[in-house]
């Protein structure tokens, strides 16, 4: 009895990854970063925005933190870990960084018009 092995053929897939536009990828990264910072209980709101072409990228971060929370730790994480991580993912440094922090006493609620207001 003899066994004949077939020649090695590389594994390929006929399916290809979907093409994603640069702006769509930046939007997805910004959404992921926003969700990642919201894990802190004292973060009432986190909104990242990444715009621009490679070499001219801009990141804007709007944070709303509850009073009594460790806002300095959150800012250090955003500036020292999250933003550099995003730069590695996109393969370019941000030409501009805008970090905005608002500290509030009461949690925010979203009303029926999807507008932020302070809880009564």
Protein Blocks (a to p, Z undefined) as FASTA:
>chain_A
ZZddddddddddfbdcddddfklmmmmmmmmmmmmmmmpmklmbdcdddeddehiaccdd
dddddehiafklmmmmmmmmmmmmmmmmnopacfbdcddddddfbdcdddfkopacddZZ
